[in-house]
Amino acid sequence: MMNHAQRLNRFLAGAKSSATYAIMDRVAQKRAVGDKVISLSAGEPDFGTPAHIRSAAISAIQSGYTRYSQVAGLRPLREAIAEKFQVENGIQTDWRNTIVCNGGKQVIFNALASTLNEADEVIVPAPYWVSYPEMVQVCGGTPILVQCDAGSSFKLTPQALEKAITERTRWLILNSPSNPSGAVYSEDELRALATVLMRHPQVLILSDDIYEHLVFDDKAFFTLAQIAPQLHDRILTMNGVSKAYAMTGWRIGFGAGPAWLINAMEKLQGQQTSGACTISQYAAIAALAGPKDFIHQSRDVFQQRRDNLVGYINQIPGLQCDIPSGAFYGFIACRDWIGRTTRSGTVLKSDDHVVSALLDEANVATVHGSAFGLGPYIRISYALDDAPLVDACEAISKFRQAFVE
């Protein structure tokens, strides 16, 4: 009898499942049997979607705007996206050079699937969002992982970029602010990378700016298409409403790039999902065109939580958290915990073991740094209220106190 499970697409068969969702599944299983787990694993704001955005969606339903939209998105939304890029980022673009997708992840996937052929390479600085290398793999390319450790503030240097580029390099993926490290590229750092990229015209750049509005300490946000307009015809700038407007479940991501790429992505999307949810698109129009007070308020809250988290974590022996400049994650070094034995007798052989033990013994869910390409670290999301965040840190501290000496 034929085993169809052994005949999966070979690119998909070689990809890994999301480590983040695997942890979330374990949290759900523990909660189902009554365990009180504090989850620091999910990458989504804990705030509700602002009222004026929800009202726009309700109005769209009541007005009967529940049919298909154009594949690349409603024109009013694409116009709002183009204006957002022009006004907020200084990127000269037109609505025709934008696309709306089912979340930021689909923007990235469509770009890779539209352009990658076998033997094409994609440079992915590590630590990276867990889905980057897997999407490259599924699309038939080869992820080239470049280690960017604490010595470079978890950021890609021009020297490392130059070394990684080959004649087969098709894409560079840049994420700023970064998931998982919270690193933010400065204007000068982006200019230095652009200087390298100018020497290699075969390289496209995917700029993942989804955490754009979560930059702390009054620092400015910069994106590559803004800094290096001479590379404009090689850059896809990806963003969305999920993080800034607390709209993760609405599934609206968008991108702006050269016409040839946007057209290819639209062609693929037309045979794939046909487009994003029309109701969510009307909500996204309200988000982009509406008041921005929510963004500034939530950023201030996240910055305070960041400060609290770093203070708590750095008091726990064996853990070290540098101050992240953006996003809502702490990327915590746990090297001194490796080789230690927990109260239950578990030997912590890796950051994966640390995460499993924290969940099993302390009921705190985190994600291991090696899933993001750099260990031994653990990633903590501080996108939750102050009280459970303090409780989680205290549980981690008690977990450490119980190590077998």
C-alpha positions in Angstrom: 0.0 0.0 0.0 1.4 3.4 -1.0 2.4 5.7 1.9 1.3 9.1 0.6 2.9 10.8 3.7 6.3 9.9 2.2 5.5 11.7 -1.1 5.1 15.2 0.2 6.6 18.1 -1.7 10.4 17.8 -1.1 10.8 21.4 -0.2 8.0 21.3 2.4 9.3 18.0 3.8 12.7 19.6 4.6 11.1 22.6 6.4 10.5 22.8 10.2 7.3 23.6 11.9 7.1 26.9 13.8 8.8 26.7 17.2 6.6 29.5 18.5 3.4 27.8 17.6 4.7 24.5 19.0 5.2 26.3 22.4 1.7 27.8 22.1 0.3 24.3 21.5 2.0 23.0 24.6 0.6 26.0 26.6 -2.9 25.1 25.4 -2.5 21.5 26.4 -1.3 22.4 29.9 -4.1 24.9 30.4 -6.6 22.3 29.2 -5.7 20.1 32.3 -6.0 23.0 34.7 -2.4 24.3 34.8 -2.1 28.1 35.2 0.6 28.9 32.6 1.9 32.4 32.1 2.7 32.7 28.4 5.6 34.9 27.3 5.8 33.2 23.9 3.2 34.9 21.7 4.3 37.8 19.5 1.1 39.9 19.6 0.0 43.0 21.6 -2.3 42.4 24.5 -4.3 45.5 23.8 -7.7 45.4 22.0 -8.1 46.8 18.5 -9.0 50.5 18.8 -12.7 51.2 18.7 -12.8 53.3 15.5 -11.2 50.4 13.6 -13.7 47.9 14.9 -16.5 50.3 14.0 -15.2 50.6 10.5 -15.4 46.8 10.1 -18.9 46.7 11.5 -19.9 49.5 9.1 -18.4 47.6 6.2 -20.5 44.5 7.1 -23.7 46.5 7.5 -23.1 48.3 4.2 -22.7 45.0 2.4 -19.0 45.3 1.6 -18.6 41.5 2.0 -17.7 40.5 -1.5 -14.4 39.8 -3.2 -12.0 42.7 -3.6 -9.3 43.2 -6.3 -6.6 40.6 -5.9 -4.0 43.2 -4.9 -6.4 44.9 -2.5 -9.0 47.6 -2.4 -7.8 50.7 -4.2 -8.6 53.0 -1.3 -6.5 50.8 1.0 -3.6 50.7 -1.5 -3.8 54.5 -1.8 -3.7 54.8 2.0 -0.7 52.4 2.0 1.1 54.5 -0.6 0.4 57.6 1.4 1.7 55.9 4.6 5.0 55.1 3.0 5.3 58.6 1.5 4.5 60.5 4.6 5.8 58.3 7.4 8.9 56.8 5.6 9.8 59.2 2.8 9.5 56.4 0.2 8.3 57.7 -3.1 5.8 55.1 -4.3 2.4 54.8 -6.1 -0.6 52.8 -5.1 0.0 50.7 -8.2 3.3 49.5 -6.6 1.6 48.2 -3.5 -0.1 44.9 -2.6 -2.3 43.8 0.3 -2.0 40.2 1.6 -3.4 38.0 4.3 -0.9 39.2 6.9 2.7 40.2 6.6 3.8 36.6 6.4 2.1 36.2 3.0 3.7 39.3 1.7 7.1 37.7 2.4 6.1 34.3 1.1 4.6 35.7 -2.1 7.8 37.6 -2.8 10.0 34.6 -2.3 7.7 32.2 -4.2 7.5 34.6 -7.1 11.3 35.0 -7.5 13.2 32.0 -6.1 14.6 29.1 -8.3 16.6 26.2 -7.1 20.2 27.1 -6.1 19.1 30.7 -5.4 20.4 31.9 -2.0 18.7 34.2 0.6 20.9 35.8 3.2 19.2 35.7 6.6 20.9 37.4 9.6 20.7 35.3 12.7 18.9 35.7 15.1 16.0 35.8 12.8 12.2 35.4 12.9 11.6 31.6 12.8 9.7 31.6 9.5 12.3 33.3 7.3 14.5 30.3 6.6 11.6 27.9 6.4 9.8 30.0 3.9 13.0 30.2 1.8 13.3 26.4 2.0 9.6 25.8 1.0 10.0 28.2 -2.0 13.0 26.1 -3.2 15.8 28.5 -2.2 18.7 28.0 0.2 18.8 30.1 3.3 22.3 31.4 4.1 22.4 32.1 7.8 24.8 34.8 9.0 25.5 34.8 12.7 25.1 38.3 14.3 25.8 37.9 18.0 25.8 40.3 20.9 29.2 41.6 19.8 27.5 43.3 16.8 24.3 44.1 18.8 22.6 41.3 16.9 22.9 43.3 13.7 24.4 42.5 10.3 27.6 44.3 9.6 28.8 45.4 6.1 31.7 43.0 6.4 29.5 40.0 7.2 27.1 40.9 4.4 29.9 41.2 1.8 31.3 37.9 2.8 27.9 36.2 2.5 27.1 37.4 -1.0 27.7 35.1 -3.9 26.7 35.1 -7.5 23.7 32.9 -6.4 22.4 35.5 -3.9 18.9 36.5 -4.8 17.6 38.2 -1.6 18.7 39.8 1.7 16.1 39.8 4.5 16.4 42.7 7.0 14.2 43.0 10.0 14.2 46.2 12.1 13.2 46.4 14.8 14.1 42.7 15.1 12.1 39.7 16.3 13.6 38.2 18.5 16.4 40.6 19.6 14.7 44.0 19.5 17.7 45.4 17.6 17.1 48.5 15.5 19.3 49.6 12.6 20.4 53.2 12.6 20.6 55.5 9.6 24.4 55.1 9.4 24.2 51.3 9.7 21.7 51.1 6.8 23.8 53.4 4.7 26.8 51.1 5.2 24.8 48.1 4.2 23.5 50.0 1.1 27.1 50.7 0.1 27.7 47.0 -0.1 24.5 46.2 -1.9 25.3 48.8 -4.6 28.2 46.6 -5.6 25.9 43.5 -6.1 23.0 44.4 -8.4 21.7 40.8 -8.4 20.6 41.1 -4.8 17.1 42.0 -3.9 16.2 43.3 -0.4 13.2 42.5 1.7 12.8 45.0 4.5 10.5 43.7 7.2 9.3 46.8 9.1 6.4 45.2 10.9 7.6 46.6 14.3 8.3 50.1 12.9 6.2 52.0 15.5 7.8 50.2 18.4 11.1 52.0 18.6 12.0 53.2 22.1 14.0 55.9 23.8 12.9 58.6 21.3 15.1 57.0 18.6 14.1 57.5 15.0 13.1 54.7 12.7 14.7 54.3 9.3 14.1 51.9 6.5 16.4 51.0 3.6 14.2 52.4 0.8 14.2 55.7 2.6 17.9 55.8 3.2 19.0 54.4 -0.2 16.6 55.5 -2.9 19.1 54.4 -5.5 18.2 50.8 -4.5 14.4 51.5 -4.8 13.9 49.2 -7.7 15.4 46.3 -5.7 13.6 46.7 -2.4 10.3 45.3 -1.2 9.2 47.1 2.0 6.8 45.0 4.1 4.6 46.3 6.8 1.1 45.7 8.2 -1.4 46.7 10.9 -0.9 43.7 13.2 1.6 45.1 15.7 1.1 48.8 15.6 -2.7 48.7 15.7 -3.2 45.4 17.7 -4.8 43.7 14.7 -3.0 40.4 14.5 -6.2 38.4 13.9 -7.4 40.7 11.1 -4.7 39.3 8.9 -3.7 42.4 6.8 -0.1 42.9 5.7 1.1 45.0 2.8 4.1 45.8 0.8 5.5 48.3 -1.7 8.1 47.6 -4.3 9.0 47.7 -8.0 6.2 47.1 -10.4 7.6 43.9 -11.9 7.7 42.3 -8.4 4.3 43.5 -7.3 2.8 42.3 -10.5 4.4 38.8 -10.0 3.1 38.7 -6.4 -0.4 39.7 -7.5 -0.3 36.9 -10.2 0.6 34.3 -7.6 -2.0 35.6 -5.1 -4.7 35.4 -7.8 -4.1 31.7 -7.9 -3.7 31.3 -4.2 -6.0 33.2 -1.9 -7.6 35.6 -4.4 -6.9 38.4 -1.9 -7.4 39.5 1.7 -10.7 39.7 3.7 -12.6 42.7 2.4 -14.0 43.6 5.9 -10.5 43.6 7.3 -9.3 45.8 4.5 -11.9 48.4 5.4 -10.7 48.2 9.0 -7.1 48.7 7.8 -8.2 51.8 5.9 -9.6 53.2 9.2 -6.3 52.3 11.0 -4.0 54.0 8.5 -6.2 57.1 8.0 -7.3 57.5 11.6 -5.8 58.9 14.8 -2.4 57.7 15.8 -2.7 58.3 19.6 -3.1 54.6 20.2 0.3 53.9 18.7 2.1 56.4 20.9 0.4 55.3 24.0 1.0 51.6 23.4 4.7 52.3 22.6 5.1 54.1 26.0 3.5 51.1 27.7 5.8 48.7 26.0 8.9 50.8 26.8 8.0 50.8 30.5 7.4 47.0 30.4 10.8 46.6 28.7 12.5 48.5 31.4 10.8 46.5 34.1 11.6 43.2 32.4 15.3 44.0 31.9 15.5 45.0 35.5 13.9 41.8 36.8 15.7 39.4 34.5 19.2 40.9 35.2 18.7 40.2 38.9 18.4 36.5 38.3 21.7 34.7 38.5 22.9 33.3 35.2 20.6 35.4 32.9 21.6 38.5 31.0 19.3 40.7 28.9 20.7 43.6 27.0 18.3 46.5 26.6 16.3 46.0 23.3 15.8 49.2 21.3 12.4 48.1 19.8 9.7 45.5 19.3 8.4 43.8 22.5 10.9 41.0 23.1 13.7 40.3 25.5 16.5 38.1 24.1 18.0 36.7 27.2 21.4 34.9 27.3 21.2 31.7 29.5 24.6 30.3 28.8 25.4 30.0 32.5 22.3 27.8 33.0 23.5 25.1 30.5 24.8 22.0 32.3 22.9 22.9 35.5 20.3 20.5 37.1 16.8 21.6 38.0 14.9 20.6 41.1 13.2 17.7 39.3 16.5 16.4 38.2 16.4 17.7 34.6 19.9 18.5 33.2 19.7 21.6 31.1 21.8 20.6 28.1 20.6 23.4 25.7 18.3 26.4 25.6 15.6 24.1 24.3 15.9 22.1 27.5 15.7 25.4 29.5 12.5 26.4 27.8 10.9 23.0 28.3 11.9 22.9 32.0 10.5 26.4 32.6 7.2 25.3 31.1 7.1 22.0 32.9 8.4 23.1 36.3 7.6 26.9 36.5 4.5 27.1 34.2 6.2 29.9 32.3 6.2 29.7 28.4 9.2 31.2 26.5 10.8 30.3 23.2 14.4 28.9 22.8 16.8 31.2 21.0 18.2 28.4 18.9 14.8 28.3 17.1 15.7 31.9 16.0 19.2 30.8 14.9 21.2 31.8 17.9 21.6 30.0 21.2 21.8 29.6 24.1 19.2 32.3 24.6 15.5 32.4 25.5 13.1 34.9 24.0 10.5 36.5 26.2 7.6 38.5 24.9 6.6 41.3 27.2 3.3 42.0 25.4 1.3 41.3 28.5 0.1 43.3 31.5 2.4 44.2 34.4 1.1 41.8 37.0 1.5 38.6 35.1 4.9 39.8 33.8 6.1 40.3 37.3 4.6 36.9 38.3 6.5 35.2 35.4 9.8 36.8 36.4 9.3 35.7 40.0 8.5 32.2 38.8 11.7 32.2 36.7 13.7 33.4 39.7 12.3 30.6 41.9 13.1 28.1 39.2 16.7 29.2 39.3 16.8 29.1 43.1 15.8 25.5 43.0 18.8 24.4 40.9 20.7 21.5 42.4 24.0 22.9 43.7 
